[in-house]
């Protein structure tokens, strides 16, 4: 995704010119409350939010618009979505900026623009239009358009315009996000987003403070997405010494189980990057143990990622009723598929929750009749 160096204009100046009036905003006295992410920044004239790319000018909230910083056709499994159109292509696009500051970010050249001078050097936004992005998706044979690479919540107005065009062409849409949402943003996106991948970075408020967020907000976002009927998959990147303790992993699995035992949980291996280049990669045994914990806590679909071919059945989707393999994968490649377009198992007929065909309605996840607050979750 890295491209040629930017011109002499600063990244802030270049991005300020690529904005439009925002929708996710509420006046509060002489200031404006941005509603795009969980920081809910209250901004006066000339001030910018935590993300650095939403700011107030001439009494209006200006938000990113009309460009892409990266665009590529990827396997849908790379997002990762394992219960959405297996083996299909997703046209992924991203902008610049983030509301978090993760020291292990794999897309830091894009996400940390304006925050990190090293990232500013790579900031080259390219003019784009919703119709142009959708045309690229159709030309690549994509079944889905995905807002990803940077944090999509802070560029939701632009994503909504792209998604509206994509839906007119019969494409599915998705977010790949840190989950630092707001009820207002989720309501704004719900008519336009089919699936949503959330990075659950751990189950401690201290851990979230280190990356610039709050655990409680992310858990509320996960609950809100499931309640609104959005298809949700969850990723936890196992960073050695930071979020890979057994108790914390059990808390994560229990919380997800409280939302639905059918939520796919992807536990993925960390590799050294950005400001954590001296941290050791995730050991295979730790990844496999996280998979076991998810299964022990009642999650029906737990996956292991970033170590293809080394994790046994950790990349395979099984029927939860008869344990027949339904979709077998190696990394991002689907090597066999026998699940029906309605999510049905050819062996026992049970249906696996997910979005298995653009021509069939999604199979919703099972919801507990009365969810209890699991250990580790805020009350």
N, C-alpha and C positions, 0 to 999 in steps of 0.2 A: 504493500500500500504506500510505501515511501516514494515520493516523487521529487522532481527537481527543486532546488532551493527557491524560496520566495524572493520577490523583488525587494527594492529598498523600502517600500512602504511598510509600516509596522503591521503585524498581524491584527492588532486592535483596529487600526484604520481600515484595513481591507475588509474586515468582518462587519464593521459599523456601516459600511456602504451596502452590505448585502443583508438588509433587514426589512421587515414590514411591521405594521401595527399588530400587536398581539391580541389574542382572544382570551387566554388564560390569565386574567387580571381582574382586580377589583379595587375601585377607589376607596381610600380610607383617609378622609380629611384632605390634606394637600399632597398626600403621597399615594403611591400605587402598591398594592399587594400582589406580587407575582404568585400564581397558583400552579405553576408547572411542576414543581417538585416539592419534596418534603421540607425544604428550608423555608418556604413561604416568605421570601424576602420582602421586606417593606422598604420601598425605594423612593427617595426624593429626586428632584430634578438633577440630572447629570450623574446619578449613581447607577452602578451595575450590581447584579446579583452575585451570589457565590460562584455561579457558573462562569461569570465574566462575559457571557455572550448575550445576555438579556439585560437591557438597560433602559433608563428613562431619558427621553429627549423631547423637548417642546411639549411636555405634559402627556406624552404617550409612551407606553411600554413598547420598545422596539425588540423584535425577536428574529432569530435567524431565518433567512428566506432566500430562495432562488439559486442555490448552489449545492454541489456535492464536493466532499473532500476525498471520498473513495467510493468506488462502485465496482461490483464484481458479481459474476454468476457463480454460486457455490452449491455444493450438495446441501440439501436441507438438513442432513445429519450433522453438518458442521456448526449449526446455530447453537446448541444442538436441539433439534426436534426429532424425537424417535417415534412419536405417535401422531405425526402429521405427514401424510402423503409420502411414505417411505420411498426412497430412490429418486425423488423428484429434485428439481433445481429451484433455488431461491435466488432472486436478484436482490443483492444486498447493497444498500447505500448508506452513507454516513455523512455527517457534517463535522463541525469542530466544537470541542469543549465538553466539559463534564462538571457535575456537581459533587463528585467525590475526588479523592486524591490517593488512590490505591498505589502503594509503592511497588507493586508487582504487576502493574497494568501492562498487558501485551500490546495495547494500541496507544501507548502514551504519546506517540508523535502526533496523534489526532486528538486524543482526549484532553491532554494537558496544555493545549494552546492558550496563550496569554498567562497561564499560571507558571509555566516553565520556559525560560528563554530557549532552551534546547529544542523544545517542541515547536516554538514559533518559527524556527528556521525551516521547518518542513510544511508550514501552513500555505497551501496553494489551493484555495477554493476555486472550483470550476463552475461557471454559470450552467444552470440546469433548469428544466421545467418539469412539472408533473407528467405532462404528456411525453416528454423525451425519456424520462426514466421508465415509464410504462412501455414505451416502444422498445427500449433496450431489453426489458424483461420478456416481451413477446418474441423478440428476435432471438433471444437465448434459449427459448423453449421453457422459460420458468413457469412454475405453477403458483409461486408466491413472491410477493415483494416484502422485503424486511428492512426496517430501520434499525441500524446496528453500528458497530465500530466505535462511535462515541456514545454518550448517553442520550437515547432518543427522547426521554421525557422533556428535556430542555429545548427540544426542537419540534415539539408536538404539533404546532400549527402547520409547519411545513410537511410533516409526515401525514397529517390529516388530508392535506391537499393532494399529495401523491396517492394516498390510499383510496380516496374517493375516485380518482381516475382509474386506479387499478381494479377496483370493484366493478366499474362500468365495463371493463374488459374481461370480467369473469375470473380475475386472479384473487387468491387469498392474500391476507396481509398479516404481518407479525411485528412484534417488538422484541429486541434482545436488550435487556435493561437491568440496572442495579436494583430496581424495585423501590426507589425512594420517591414514591408517588404521593398524590393527594386524592381525596374523593372527587374533587372537581376535575382533575385531569383524567381519572378513570371514567367518569361520566362522559366527558368530552370525547374520549377515544372509543368507548364501547360500541357505538354504531359502526365503527370503521375497522376494528381490529379483531381478527379471528383467533390468534394465538399469541401467547406472551411467555417469553422465557425470563425468569428472574434469577439473578445471582444472589443466593443466600450465603453471605460471606462468613457466617458463623452464628453463634447464639449468645454472644456477650455484648453488652453495651460498650464495654471498654474497647473491644475489638473494633466495633463500628466507629467509635470516636476517633480511632487512629486513622481511619480512611475518610473521615469527615461526614459521617452519617449517624443515624440512630436506628438501632435494632427494632424498636417498637414501630417505627414508621414502615419499615420493610415488611414486618409481620402483618401490619394492618393492610398494606398493599396486597399481599398474597391473599389474605382473607377477602378483601374487596373484589379482587379479580375472580376468585372462585364463586363468590356470591353473585357476581354479575354474569356468570355463565361464559366467561372467556376460557378457552383451553389454555392451561398453565403447565409448563414444565419448569423444573427447578434445578439449578446447578450449584454445587458447592465445590470450589477449588480448594483442595487440601494443601495448605501451606504449612510445612513442618515447623512445629513449635509455636504456631499462631492459632490455628483453629482445628487441629487434628486430634485433640484429646477425645477419649471415648465418651466421657460424660457430655461434652458439647455436641458430639455427633448424635448421641442418643436424644438429646433435647431437640435437635433439628428434625430428626426422623419422627419423633413423637408429635411435634408441632404439625408437620406435614400430614401425618396420619390423622390428626384431629380435624383437618380440613377435608381430606378424602384419602382412603387407602390406595386410590387409583392414580394419584399424582405421580408422574415419573420424576424420580430423583436421580440426577447424574452426579456422581462423585468423581471428580477429575483430578489428574495429576498436575502438580505445579512444576514448572521449569523456571530456572533463574532468569530474571528479566528486570529491566528498568533500574530501580533503586535496590533491588534484592538479588543482584547478580552473584552474591557470595553465599546465598542460602541454598542448601542442598535440595535436589529434586525430591519429589514425593516417592518414597520407597514403594515397590509393588505390594509388599505385604500390608502396608498401611491402607492402600487403595482397596485391596481385597477385604480387609477388616471393616472398612467403612461400608462396603457393600453388604457384608454380613449383618452389620448393625441395622441397616435399613430394613433388611428382610426380617430380622428378629423383632423389630418394632412394628411389624405389620404392614409395611409398604409392599405392594404387589409388583411394582415395576421399578427396580433399582438398576442403574447402569454405571459402568466404570468407563472413564474416558481418558484420552491422551496417551494411552499405552496400547495401541492396537495389536491384536494377536497375542497378547500376553496375559489376558484376564479371563480365560476360559469362556464361560457363557455370559460374561458381564456385558456384552454388547448385543445380546439377543433378546427380542421381545417374546415372552412366553404367554400362552393362555393361562390365566390365573386359576382356571377351574381344573384343567386336565394336564397342565404343564407341557403341552405340545409347543414346539418352536414355531412361531408365526412369522417372524422376520429375523433373519440371521444377517449379521453385519461383521465386517472387519474394518475398523476405523470408520471412514465416511462412506464406505461402499456397501451396498446391500447385495449379499451373495445369494439369498433365497428369500422368497416371500410366498406365503400361502394364505394369509389372512384375507377374508372377504372384503368387498368394498363397503360393506356395512359393519365391519369390525368383527365378523363372525369367525369362529374357529371351525375349520373343516372337520375336526374330530368330534367335538362335543356340542358345537353350535353356540357356545357362550360368546358373548360380545365383549370385546376389549375396548374400553373408553379411548377416544381419540378422534381425529379427523382423517379418515382413511380414503376418502374419495371426494372430489369436487362435486360429484353428482349425487351424493348421499348426505343426509344430515349427520352432524357430529354425534358420536356416542358419548353422552355425558358421564362424568365420574360419579361414583356412589358418594352420597353425602351422609355423614353420621346424623342420626336423628337429633341428638343434642350433644354439641361439641363441648368437651371439658377443657379447661385451661391446662395445657401440659406443662411439666416441669421446665423451667427456663424461659417460659414465655411471660411477658409482662401482663399484669391484670388490667 
